[in-house]
Amino acid sequence: MSNADGLGTLGIMPPAQLAHEIRRFRELAPGRPLAVNLLVPFLRRAHVRVCVEGDVDAVVLFFGFAAQAVAALRNAGIMVLHQVGEVTEARKAVADGADGLIAQGTEAGGHLRAVYPLRTALPRILSVAEGRPVLAAGGVSDAEGVRELMDAGADAAVAGTRFLLTEECHAHPLYQARVLGARTTLQTELFGFGWPARHRVVPNAATDRWCASHPAGPRAVLAVNNRTPRLGSAVPLGALRTMAVLQHPRAPLFGPGPALRGMPERVVDATALYAGQGAGQIRSVVPAAVAVRQLAGLAPTP
Ligand SMILES: Cc1cc2nc3c(=O)[nH]c(=O)nc-3n(C[C@H](O)[C@H](O)[C@H](O)COP(=O)(O)O)c2cc1C
């Protein structure tokens, strides 16, 4: 992504692995900007240290606040962006010292803090950004979508689902195929064991079975999930992968780990198929550089 003039972002992973991936990025994209995404529920001090030692350009925080981490990163000259879902979160991010905000709309795939679609969320968040740059995330799949957001005042667009559907993504190929063929997405809390939170997914056997009468999931399952946030932040991130492989659509104990390449095919019906509302408009899996060029309007979107 960064080689194609996007801002490539590494997701959260165990700190030692993150350090390795930062070094790998430097080899693959020398001199290019690198961001690291840190999900606050899983954030450790070591993540901050690795970002500082790796001299990354930007850190994106999401799903909570970590004022000390913001200060440490900014003191090291790292730009801190905070993805937020609403005005109260935007104000808190500004108070913590964030250099910029990412306004998330409910169209977004994956975990959601958004409560409004972007057409409502963006102006609200812009109004409290105090001049900081505001990027917009949710449902963007092509250059027209990017242009619309920028016309509405965003400084840039953030795309997740478009990059899920790239050749470099580690998602299971069947997960990618389900997203490509998706006619609809669902906002649920089903895959919340260890991280009880709203998320947008493409339906699969697990959601067909457990979300038919209530999209969030059965009350009893949500009650169990709601007791587990400490568990999620205490176990190593790698455990999510193990749990994903053990899940079964008939057993309503679903963690947030996604279906990754190399896992058995059956996991696609028992794990969260995170994707945004733009999924239906994306026609093919392409190299990440092509996706960047398409979003920038420099290559045609088929
Ligand atoms: C497969 C997938 C994984 C995601 N993982 C993360 C993540 O690790 N951290 C994060 O801050 N946001 C994550 N997001 C959410 C994005 O930050 C962003 O809000 C969203 O992708 C924008 O909507 P879009 O998917 O419609 O482009 C993820 C989204 C998807 C689809």
The ligand as an ORCA input file, in Angstrom:
! r2SCAN-3c Opt
* xyz 0 1
  C     -11.507     -7.206      7.958
  C     -11.459     -5.950      8.778
  C     -10.558     -5.858      9.821
  C     -10.477     -4.685     10.583
  N      -9.568     -4.615     11.587
  C      -9.413     -3.465     12.255
  C      -8.395     -3.347     13.229
  O      -7.648     -4.279     13.498
  N      -8.268     -2.150     13.854
  C      -9.072     -1.077     13.566
  O      -8.882     -0.010     14.134
  N     -10.063     -1.186     12.687
  C     -10.234     -2.340     12.008
  N     -11.222     -2.425     11.069
  C     -12.159     -1.293     10.871
  C     -11.518     -0.165     10.060
  O     -10.691      0.614     10.895
  C     -12.539      0.766      9.432
  O     -13.358      1.377     10.391
  C     -13.412      0.077      8.417
  O     -12.732     -0.931      7.736
  C     -13.939      1.072      7.408
  O     -15.020      0.542      6.712
  P     -14.891     -0.388      5.402
  O     -14.490     -1.743      5.910
  O     -16.271     -0.369      4.862
  O     -13.873      0.196      4.499
  C     -11.341     -3.599     10.303
  C     -12.247     -3.699      9.251
  C     -12.323     -4.849      8.490
  C     -13.294     -4.937      7.367
*
